[in-house]
Amino acid sequence: MIIIDIGSGPHPKPDATIRMDLHQWAGVTHVHNLTHYPYPFENNFADKIYLGDVIEHLTKFDAPLVLKEINRILKPGGIFEISCPDVLWIMERIVKRDWNEKANVDWLRQHENPWDNAMDYLFGGWRHPEEHKIPGMGHINGFCEVILHKHLSEAGFIDIKRVPDLRNPEPARGAVLLMVASK
């Protein structure tokens, strides 16, 4: 079974047989810029593809092209799993002023001020003293379930559904938009 972790970064999916990233992190098997097409794989190549916490690092122009390229290399019947921050969840926390109650995990509560926590999650590496220096680390795009579903459908994916991110407890589970689709 061929499983590709696209944008694997320093924490790749353990079941990935191929790990592709812009940077040569430990374990990366293919160094490749995601905005350079085509990817170094044949059509209908992979059984499963992950794009975990990556799409928010792509421009609104590149994100649809990346999804189409992923669809090209995924086998018919293959599974695609994508995750990113849920911008609607972030905005709801800001408007309702309930970040401290809903963001009940340490990684969403690095600061005393809820606003700083929301901004860190929304903008990613841009607000980190070292990460902002690494190309591609800042969040430059955002998605909610409706918009990501639209992009996935337009890229040719089917059976698109949101699934719970079981890495986090409720109510913080909603902070991560995790979707699964097939080809």
trRosetta pair geometry for C-beta under 8 A, 3 or more apart (Angstrom, degrees):
i j d omega theta_ij theta_ji phi_ij phi_ji
1 17 7.3 161 98 -18 66 138
1 47 4.8 -69 -160 40 84 156
1 48 7.2 23 168 9 110 104
2 17 5.7 -102 -138 60 49 134
2 18 6.7 14 -169 -3 89 116
2 45 6.4 -79 106 147 155 75
2 46 4.7 -116 110 -124 106 61
2 47 5.3 131 55 5 66 89
2 48 7.7 176 97 34 53 65
3 13 7.3 -99 143 97 122 129
3 15 5.5 -4 87 125 165 88
3 16 4.9 -126 113 -120 100 47
3 17 5.1 106 46 8 75 87
3 18 7.1 177 87 29 45 76
3 46 6.8 101 -111 -165 22 105
3 47 6.4 -48 -71 66 66 94
3 48 4.5 -7 -117 68 86 103
3 49 7.5 -178 -160 -81 54 34
3 50 7.4 37 174 -10 93 98
4 16 6.4 49 -155 -151 14 102
4 17 7.5 -50 -71 60 49 74
4 18 4.5 -23 -108 75 76 109
4 19 7.7 170 -158 -82 56 27
4 20 6.4 6 -172 3 103 113
4 41 7.4 -60 -77 -61 154 161
4 46 4.8 -66 -2 -112 112 152
4 48 7.5 -180 28 95 62 56
4 49 4.8 -9 65 -116 98 80
4 50 7.1 -158 99 29 53 70
4 73 7.4 -3 20 122 159 131
5 8 4.0 74 116 -91 114 103
5 12 4.9 127 89 -155 160 93
5 13 4.5 -179 -91 23 130 102
5 16 3.7 -46 -19 -100 109 159
5 18 7.2 -179 25 92 66 56
5 19 4.9 -7 61 -115 108 71
5 20 7.0 174 85 28 56 66
5 49 7.9 167 -85 -161 25 54
5 50 4.6 -8 -118 60 67 117
5 52 7.2 -26 -156 14 93 110
6 20 5.2 -12 -118 67 59 111
6 34 6.7 97 173 -108 108 115
6 39 8.0 -55 -115 -121 124 151
6 49 6.2 17 -8 -174 112 102
6 50 6.6 -179 25 84 69 58
6 51 5.1 -18 69 -94 108 78
6 54 6.7 -115 111 42 83 174
6 70 6.7 -110 4 -101 163 112
7 20 7.2 -6 -28 94 35 77
7 21 5.8 89 -135 -111 28 75
7 22 7.5 14 -115 -8 71 88
7 34 6.3 -5 -64 -60 100 141
7 51 6.1 59 32 -146 120 67
7 52 7.0 -162 89 54 103 60
7 53 7.6 -150 123 81 125 60
7 54 3.4 91 92 -105 167 140
7 57 7.5 158 -144 46 141 135
8 11 7.7 -154 166 77 70 39
8 12 3.8 8 -175 -103 119 94
8 13 7.0 -104 -128 9 96 74
8 16 6.6 -151 -106 83 129 169
8 19 4.0 -24 -8 -162 169 96
8 20 6.4 119 -7 51 103 37
8 21 5.0 -95 45 -52 78 111
8 25 7.1 -145 98 61 93 129
8 27 7.1 -112 131 106 139 107
8 28 6.1 171 65 -100 124 81
8 50 7.8 77 -94 85 76 116
8 52 8.0 50 -116 45 43 106
9 12 7.1 173 63 -65 58 62
9 21 5.8 155 -58 -119 35 140
9 23 7.5 41 -121 53 52 112
9 25 5.9 64 174 -13 33 165
9 53 7.9 -34 -2 83 147 108
10 25 4.5 -138 -85 -153 61 138
10 26 6.8 51 -140 36 74 86
12 16 5.4 -97 167 44 111 137
12 19 4.5 -35 -120 -120 149 134
12 25 7.8 162 -38 98 100 126
12 27 5.2 -135 11 119 137 136
12 28 7.5 171 -60 -78 133 59
13 16 4.4 100 72 -28 95 107
13 19 8.0 -178 40 -100 74 98
13 50 5.1 116 -23 8 148 166
13 52 6.9 134 -54 -8 106 143
16 19 5.3 94 119 -73 135 82
16 50 6.6 -84 -82 23 118 125
18 29 5.4 -105 -146 65 60 137
18 30 6.3 17 -177 -2 100 119
18 46 7.6 -105 40 -102 129 119
19 27 5.5 17 55 134 164 88
19 28 5.0 -117 111 -120 106 45
19 29 5.1 108 46 9 74 88
19 30 7.1 171 86 28 44 76
20 28 7.0 84 -123 -158 17 91
20 29 7.1 -52 -68 65 58 78
20 30 4.2 -24 -104 76 86 108
20 31 7.7 173 -153 -89 63 13
20 32 5.3 -25 -167 39 110 111
20 34 7.9 117 128 -82 113 84
20 39 7.4 23 -165 -156 168 120
21 24 7.7 171 81 -76 106 22
21 25 5.8 1 72 17 159 107
21 28 4.8 -86 32 -118 109 131
21 30 7.8 129 19 83 51 64
21 31 6.7 -34 76 -118 64 57
21 32 7.6 111 63 44 18 64
22 31 7.1 44 -176 -164 18 75
22 32 7.2 -73 -90 86 46 34
22 33 5.5 53 -115 -103 93 58
22 34 6.8 -68 -59 -9 98 85
22 135 6.9 -115 140 100 141 103
22 136 5.2 99 50 7 162 166
23 28 7.2 -180 97 -37 56 165
23 31 7.2 -70 139 -131 7 100
23 134 7.3 -17 -70 -172 148 115
23 136 7.8 -155 -29 54 103 131
24 28 5.6 -146 -143 62 43 134
24 31 5.3 -28 -75 -84 81 129
25 28 5.0 101 55 -28 71 116
28 31 6.1 71 136 -72 130 72
30 40 6.2 -158 -153 54 135 128
32 36 6.6 -127 -178 61 84 113
32 39 6.5 88 146 -139 155 79
32 40 6.3 -143 -88 0 147 110
33 36 4.4 75 76 -3 100 110
34 39 8.0 -5 -133 -89 55 107
34 54 7.2 134 -61 169 169 127
34 58 6.9 -83 99 -88 129 121
34 62 7.5 95 110 165 96 125
34 66 5.5 22 160 -117 109 122
35 58 7.1 158 -70 -132 105 103
35 62 4.8 -46 -109 -137 110 134
35 65 7.4 66 -136 88 69 128
35 66 7.1 -56 -88 -69 59 103
37 65 6.7 -101 -45 163 143 113
37 69 5.4 -129 -116 -94 110 136
38 41 7.9 -122 148 50 103 59
38 69 6.5 173 -140 -139 65 109
38 72 7.2 -92 -140 103 111 152
39 69 5.6 116 -14 165 107 120
39 72 7.9 155 31 76 104 115
39 73 5.9 -48 67 -46 127 147
41 45 4.3 -128 168 42 111 168
41 46 6.9 4 173 -33 155 100
41 73 4.5 60 94 -137 125 129
42 45 4.7 131 64 -75 74 110
42 73 7.3 116 81 -129 37 80
43 72 5.7 -77 -118 173 75 81
43 73 6.8 -116 -126 -100 29 44
44 73 7.3 -129 -24 -163 13 29
44 74 7.2 -19 -119 102 43 31
44 75 4.7 69 -168 -110 76 59
44 76 6.4 -14 -126 -11 114 75
45 73 4.7 -32 34 -169 109 83
45 74 7.7 -46 51 -77 65 16
45 75 6.9 -135 56 -54 19 82
46 49 5.2 84 108 -60 146 94
46 73 5.6 41 8 137 104 93
46 74 5.5 -49 69 -108 93 52
46 75 6.3 -145 78 -11 36 87
46 78 6.1 94 103 -152 70 152
47 75 5.8 -10 -95 26 46 129
47 78 5.3 -165 -164 -121 30 98
47 79 7.4 13 147 26 65 83
48 78 6.1 -162 -74 -171 39 91
48 79 4.7 -6 -115 65 87 94
48 80 7.5 177 -158 -79 55 35
48 81 7.3 14 -176 0 99 102
49 70 5.5 178 121 -164 158 105
49 73 7.2 97 -73 91 144 103
49 74 5.5 -94 -2 -86 126 104
49 78 7.1 51 -3 148 91 125
49 79 7.6 -176 29 96 59 55
49 80 5.1 -8 64 -115 96 76
49 81 7.4 -176 92 30 50 66
50 81 5.2 -19 -111 70 69 100
50 82 7.7 156 -164 -83 47 43
51 54 5.0 -100 -179 48 80 125
51 55 6.1 64 142 -44 122 95
51 66 7.6 123 -132 143 148 119
51 70 6.5 -54 -46 -98 132 157
51 80 7.4 6 6 -174 104 94
51 81 7.4 176 31 92 63 53
51 82 4.6 -4 67 -112 101 85
51 83 7.7 176 95 27 61 57
52 81 7.4 8 -69 114 87 97
52 82 7.4 -162 -79 -145 41 37
52 83 5.0 15 -136 43 66 107
53 56 7.1 -39 -164 29 54 111
53 83 5.7 -19 -46 96 65 96
53 84 6.1 138 -111 -104 44 51
53 85 7.8 61 -125 -30 85 71
54 57 5.7 -64 -169 30 48 113
54 58 7.2 39 144 -22 75 106
54 84 7.5 -90 45 -85 42 96
55 58 5.7 -56 -158 28 46 115
55 63 5.4 72 -165 -133 93 107
55 66 7.1 -173 -113 83 82 140
55 67 7.8 35 -114 -61 124 99
55 82 6.4 34 -21 -170 133 119
55 84 5.1 -72 57 -67 101 138
55 141 6.8 -85 141 88 70 129
55 143 6.8 9 108 -14 125 140
55 148 7.7 101 103 -121 159 107
56 84 4.7 142 -33 -155 107 118
56 85 6.0 38 -68 27 162 93
56 124 6.8 143 116 -34 123 141
56 139 4.5 -18 145 -138 112 96
56 140 7.3 144 160 42 60 47
56 141 5.1 -156 -146 72 47 79
56 142 6.2 38 -129 -91 102 46
56 143 7.0 -119 -81 6 88 96
57 124 7.3 -81 -82 83 87 169
57 136 5.4 54 171 -178 130 76
57 137 7.1 -48 -124 -135 126 9
57 138 7.0 126 -126 79 81 39
57 139 6.3 -76 -79 -106 58 45
57 140 6.5 61 -153 22 33 90
57 141 7.4 -64 18 28 10 100
58 62 4.3 -121 -176 91 105 112
58 63 4.5 141 100 -71 122 74
58 66 5.9 -83 -124 -6 169 146
58 140 7.3 -142 78 66 13 104
58 141 5.9 -29 74 10 58 145
59 62 4.6 85 51 12 84 100
59 63 6.9 -140 86 -18 40 85
59 140 6.2 -34 -88 113 57 127
59 141 6.5 151 -141 -58 17 121
60 63 6.1 -36 -136 19 29 118
60 141 5.7 159 -65 -117 67 116
61 64 7.5 -67 -174 31 27 97
61 65 7.3 13 145 -5 61 117
62 65 5.5 -69 -154 44 44 112
62 66 5.9 46 153 -26 79 106
63 66 5.8 -54 -146 33 29 112
63 67 6.6 28 157 -17 63 105
63 141 6.0 177 -51 167 138 170
63 151 6.5 -35 132 -153 109 150
64 67 5.7 -54 -149 36 34 112
64 68 6.5 35 153 -19 66 104
64 151 5.7 -127 -97 -147 79 99
64 154 6.6 -33 -142 99 114 125
64 155 6.5 -164 -161 -72 68 100
65 68 5.7 -53 -149 36 34 111
65 69 6.3 33 152 -19 65 106
66 69 5.7 -55 -148 37 32 111
66 70 6.4 34 152 -20 65 104
67 70 5.6 -51 -147 35 32 113
67 71 6.5 36 152 -21 63 103
67 151 5.7 142 -7 152 168 99
67 152 6.4 -126 -162 -102 139 49
67 154 7.8 71 99 79 137 83
67 155 3.7 -97 128 -85 108 160
67 157 7.5 -78 178 -19 108 118
68 71 5.6 -52 -150 34 33 114
68 72 6.6 41 148 -27 63 101
68 155 4.7 -136 -73 -140 58 89
68 156 6.9 85 -124 7 68 110
69 72 5.4 -45 -152 26 36 118
69 73 6.8 17 157 -6 65 104
70 73 6.3 -65 -150 43 32 98
70 74 6.2 34 154 -27 68 111
70 80 6.3 97 144 -127 123 132
70 155 7.4 22 58 163 94 142
71 74 5.8 -56 -141 31 31 113
71 80 7.6 -40 -86 -57 63 155
71 155 5.0 172 -26 150 138 97
71 156 4.5 110 -176 65 156 116
71 157 6.1 -124 -98 -57 114 78
71 183 5.9 147 -151 -106 77 117
74 78 4.1 -154 180 80 92 139
74 79 8.0 -148 -156 51 125 21
74 80 5.9 -51 -96 -62 157 106
74 183 4.7 152 107 -22 117 144
75 78 4.1 115 57 -44 74 117
75 183 6.9 161 94 63 34 131
76 183 5.5 -112 -117 109 39 100
77 182 6.3 -16 -156 -177 28 121
77 183 6.7 -48 9 69 22 77
78 182 6.5 161 80 -151 40 75
78 183 5.2 13 49 26 87 112
79 180 6.5 -18 -167 -167 99 101
79 181 7.7 146 -157 80 53 38
79 182 5.7 -36 -98 -97 52 82
80 152 7.8 174 95 -142 134 113
80 157 6.2 -88 46 -117 139 131
80 180 7.1 152 82 -158 53 51
80 181 4.9 -19 63 66 104 86
80 182 6.9 171 15 -93 83 27
80 183 7.1 82 -20 -38 114 90
81 178 7.3 -5 -171 -170 92 89
81 179 7.5 169 -151 88 49 46
81 180 5.3 -15 -102 -104 75 79
82 148 7.2 -167 105 -175 130 126
82 152 7.4 -160 28 -87 146 120
82 178 7.6 168 89 -149 46 46
82 179 5.3 -12 63 61 91 91
82 180 7.9 172 23 -83 67 34
82 181 7.6 1 8 11 108 105
83 165 6.8 93 -130 -100 129 121
83 176 5.6 0 -168 179 114 105
83 177 6.5 157 -152 83 57 55
83 178 4.5 -10 -101 -101 99 73
83 179 7.5 167 -82 19 50 62
84 142 7.9 172 145 -142 125 45
84 143 5.4 65 85 43 139 118
84 148 7.2 177 40 -94 124 141
84 176 7.6 154 79 -156 22 66
84 177 5.4 -18 65 59 72 105
85 89 7.7 -131 173 57 74 110
85 90 6.4 29 162 -39 116 128
85 121 5.7 144 -124 163 142 93
85 122 6.9 -164 126 -103 159 40
85 124 7.9 -148 -16 -60 136 98
85 139 7.1 -9 21 -122 132 153
85 142 7.0 -49 83 -132 103 86
85 143 7.9 132 76 49 60 76
85 175 6.7 -41 -142 166 75 76
85 176 6.9 -63 -108 -108 39 50
85 177 6.8 38 123 9 17 97
86 89 3.9 59 96 7 112 115
86 90 6.8 166 92 -14 61 82
86 143 7.5 -64 -121 95 45 71
86 144 6.2 64 -165 -124 76 59
86 145 7.1 5 -133 -41 109 80
86 174 6.2 -81 53 160 153 68
86 175 6.1 -170 34 -175 100 24
86 176 6.5 88 -15 146 97 4
86 177 3.9 127 -78 -49 86 97
87 90 5.4 -51 -149 35 39 115
87 91 6.2 38 153 -18 69 105
87 122 7.1 78 -122 -126 82 89
87 142 3.7 76 -70 171 144 120
87 143 6.1 140 3 58 110 25
87 144 5.5 -88 58 -60 88 78
88 91 5.7 -54 -146 39 31 110
88 92 6.3 35 154 -22 65 105
88 144 3.8 64 -25 -116 116 121
88 145 7.3 -60 23 6 139 81
89 92 5.7 -53 -148 35 29 113
89 93 6.6 31 153 -20 63 104
89 174 4.7 172 -117 134 137 98
89 175 5.4 -160 119 -105 146 41
89 177 7.7 -171 0 -55 123 89
90 93 5.9 -57 -156 33 30 111
90 94 6.6 28 150 -18 65 105
90 118 5.7 129 -166 -156 94 92
90 121 6.1 -165 -108 100 124 119
90 122 5.4 134 174 -78 158 97
90 175 7.3 75 -65 -139 76 79
91 94 5.6 -54 -149 35 35 111
91 95 6.2 28 157 -13 69 108
92 95 5.9 -57 -141 42 30 106
92 96 5.7 10 166 -1 67 117
93 96 6.3 -63 -132 51 22 98
93 97 7.9 96 166 -80 51 8
93 98 5.9 -109 -141 68 66 70
93 99 4.5 82 169 -85 116 72
93 102 5.6 -135 -107 64 107 135
93 103 6.6 54 -139 -38 152 107
93 114 7.6 -139 153 174 107 118
93 118 6.1 -171 96 -101 118 119
94 97 7.4 14 177 -72 28 49
94 99 7.3 36 -76 -57 47 111
94 115 7.6 73 -124 -113 94 69
94 118 5.4 111 -75 -164 98 165
97 114 7.5 108 -157 89 61 155
98 101 4.7 -49 -176 45 90 114
98 102 5.2 71 122 -12 99 110
99 102 6.4 -74 -135 50 23 93
99 103 5.0 -7 -178 8 69 124
99 108 7.9 -148 -176 151 92 108
99 114 3.5 139 63 -160 137 119
99 115 7.9 -170 2 -54 160 34
99 117 6.0 143 167 76 138 125
99 118 5.8 -97 -104 -55 142 105
100 103 6.8 -45 -100 50 16 93
100 109 7.3 81 -122 -114 63 122
100 114 5.5 -89 -41 -82 84 120
101 104 7.2 -21 165 -61 32 100
101 171 7.6 20 131 46 77 135
102 171 4.6 -71 -143 99 74 125
102 172 6.5 136 153 -78 61 59
102 174 7.6 -45 179 53 114 117
103 108 3.8 -130 -174 128 110 131
103 109 5.8 148 120 -56 108 92
103 114 7.6 147 33 -139 135 93
103 117 6.3 146 114 141 164 139
103 172 5.5 80 -140 -106 38 103
103 175 6.6 76 -113 -72 82 138
104 108 7.8 15 30 63 21 125
104 109 7.9 13 -126 -26 19 134
104 169 6.5 -63 92 79 114 107
104 171 6.5 89 8 44 116 74
104 172 5.0 -136 45 -31 70 114
105 108 5.2 72 66 17 83 104
105 109 7.1 164 84 6 39 99
105 168 5.4 -78 -44 -138 153 102
105 169 6.9 153 -70 34 103 85
105 172 4.6 -168 -6 111 106 172
106 109 5.9 -85 -141 54 31 92
106 110 7.6 71 164 -74 66 62
107 110 7.2 3 -159 -51 33 97
108 117 5.9 72 165 178 61 118
108 121 6.2 15 -128 -68 82 136
108 172 6.0 -170 16 -140 151 126
108 175 6.2 -104 -90 -111 144 170
109 117 5.7 -9 -108 -116 41 146
110 116 7.8 -103 79 121 88 105
110 117 6.2 153 37 -107 73 85
110 120 6.3 -52 43 74 127 173
111 114 8.0 -167 88 -66 97 16
111 116 3.9 -40 80 92 164 128
111 117 5.3 -152 45 -55 96 78
111 120 7.2 150 -5 -18 119 137
112 116 7.8 44 56 41 52 131
113 116 4.4 78 79 5 104 107
113 117 7.1 -175 95 -8 57 84
114 117 5.4 -56 -152 37 39 115
114 118 6.3 39 153 -20 71 104
115 118 5.8 -55 -149 36 31 110
115 119 6.3 27 155 -16 66 108
116 119 5.8 -56 -144 40 31 109
116 120 6.2 37 155 -24 65 105
117 120 5.8 -52 -148 32 29 113
117 121 6.6 22 156 -13 63 106
118 121 6.0 -61 -152 39 30 106
118 122 6.0 26 154 -18 67 113
119 122 5.6 -56 -138 41 31 111
119 123 5.8 -5 173 12 69 114
119 127 6.2 115 128 -71 96 161
120 123 6.9 -74 -133 54 18 84
120 124 7.6 79 171 -87 52 15
120 127 5.2 -120 -108 81 65 141
120 128 7.7 83 -144 -60 96 80
121 124 7.5 19 -170 -67 24 55
121 175 7.1 -68 -166 -169 150 119
122 139 6.6 -150 148 82 41 146
122 142 7.2 -11 -155 -93 81 132
123 126 4.5 -73 158 52 109 117
123 127 5.2 91 89 -20 119 108
123 138 6.5 -22 171 -162 77 93
123 139 5.3 -161 -156 53 26 105
124 127 7.4 143 86 23 25 88
124 128 7.7 -49 149 -10 51 112
124 131 7.6 -109 149 128 79 139
124 137 6.7 -160 137 151 113 66
124 138 5.4 150 84 -151 104 40
124 139 3.6 122 5 -21 119 97
125 128 5.0 -59 -148 28 53 118
125 131 3.5 -118 -143 132 99 117
125 132 5.4 165 147 -76 83 52
125 134 6.8 -82 -173 55 151 99
125 137 3.3 -25 51 135 177 99
125 138 4.5 -110 71 -76 91 53
125 139 7.2 139 23 -14 73 67
126 132 5.2 74 -135 -110 33 107
126 137 7.9 167 -48 103 51 83
126 138 3.7 64 -52 -130 88 122
126 139 6.9 -94 -1 36 108 67
127 132 7.2 127 0 -62 13 120
128 131 3.6 33 80 33 135 110
128 132 5.7 170 64 -27 70 83
128 137 7.6 -79 49 139 126 130
129 132 7.3 -63 -160 18 8 107
130 133 6.1 -59 -173 25 46 112
130 134 7.6 39 142 -21 72 102
131 134 5.6 -54 -159 25 50 112
131 137 4.6 -149 172 152 90 148
131 138 7.7 137 128 -66 98 66
132 137 6.7 -136 -97 83 25 119
132 138 6.1 44 -123 -65 72 111
134 137 4.3 69 78 -27 100 133
139 142 7.1 58 164 -71 117 81
143 147 5.1 -144 -146 86 75 112
143 148 4.3 71 174 -58 134 101
143 151 7.6 -72 -121 12 129 138
143 177 6.2 -129 99 71 102 160
144 147 5.3 83 50 16 72 102
144 148 7.0 -153 84 -4 30 94
144 177 7.1 -171 -149 -92 30 149
145 148 6.1 -63 -141 42 26 105
145 149 6.0 30 160 -23 65 110
145 162 5.4 -32 -129 -65 122 139
145 177 6.0 -160 -74 -141 69 117
145 179 7.4 143 -134 -73 77 120
146 149 5.9 -57 -149 35 25 113
146 150 6.5 28 152 -22 61 106
147 150 5.6 -52 -152 32 33 115
147 151 6.6 31 153 -16 65 104
148 151 5.7 -53 -149 37 36 111
148 152 6.3 36 153 -19 67 106
148 177 6.2 143 3 146 158 139
148 179 6.0 177 125 -6 129 152
149 152 5.8 -57 -147 38 30 111
149 153 6.2 30 155 -19 65 108
149 160 5.4 137 -139 129 82 139
149 162 8.0 -64 -68 -46 110 93
149 179 7.1 -161 -79 -131 71 153
150 153 5.9 -58 -148 37 27 110
150 154 6.3 23 156 -15 64 110
151 154 5.8 -58 -145 40 29 110
151 155 6.3 27 156 -19 64 109
152 155 5.8 -60 -149 37 29 110
152 157 4.3 -51 171 52 89 133
152 160 5.0 130 105 -112 138 140
152 179 6.8 -123 -47 126 157 143
152 181 5.2 -175 180 -53 134 161
153 156 7.9 100 177 -26 29 10
153 157 6.4 -84 -84 63 32 79
153 158 8.0 73 -119 -91 68 44
153 160 6.3 -90 -63 -5 82 151
156 183 6.8 28 125 -133 100 86
157 160 5.7 86 117 -71 112 106
157 181 3.8 31 172 151 131 142
157 182 6.8 130 -162 63 83 27
157 183 6.4 -65 -116 -85 62 61
158 181 6.7 133 61 -173 29 93
158 182 5.8 -42 71 74 80 80
158 183 7.0 105 23 -132 91 17
159 180 7.9 -39 121 116 92 82
159 181 6.1 142 80 -151 69 56
159 182 4.7 12 53 27 124 104
160 179 6.3 7 -170 178 86 119
160 180 7.6 171 -144 88 45 43
160 181 4.3 -5 -97 -99 73 106
161 179 6.7 171 89 -151 31 76
161 180 6.0 -16 62 59 80 84
161 181 7.6 153 16 -80 56 61
162 177 7.0 -69 -129 -161 111 73
162 178 6.8 102 -161 77 69 58
162 179 5.3 -48 -97 -96 56 79
163 178 5.4 -67 69 108 78 105
163 179 7.0 136 13 -118 78 27
163 180 5.4 26 -9 -2 128 112
164 173 5.7 -5 -163 173 95 132
164 178 7.1 22 132 57 12 126
165 168 5.6 25 107 28 105 100
165 173 5.5 174 61 -161 83 75
165 175 7.8 -81 54 65 145 69
165 176 3.9 31 -30 79 169 125
165 178 4.4 142 -72 -15 89 135
166 173 7.6 12 -93 -129 28 117
167 176 7.4 25 53 22 110 162
168 172 4.6 -103 168 104 125 101
168 173 4.8 175 91 -90 97 55
168 175 6.7 -46 104 42 171 108
168 176 6.5 140 13 7 135 120
169 172 6.2 55 69 42 62 100
169 173 6.5 -97 124 -46 17 96
170 173 5.1 -35 -85 6 55 119
170 174 7.8 54 -131 -18 69 89
171 174 6.2 -21 172 12 72 112
172 175 5.2 -20 -176 -4 68 121
173 176 7.1 -69 -175 39 44 93
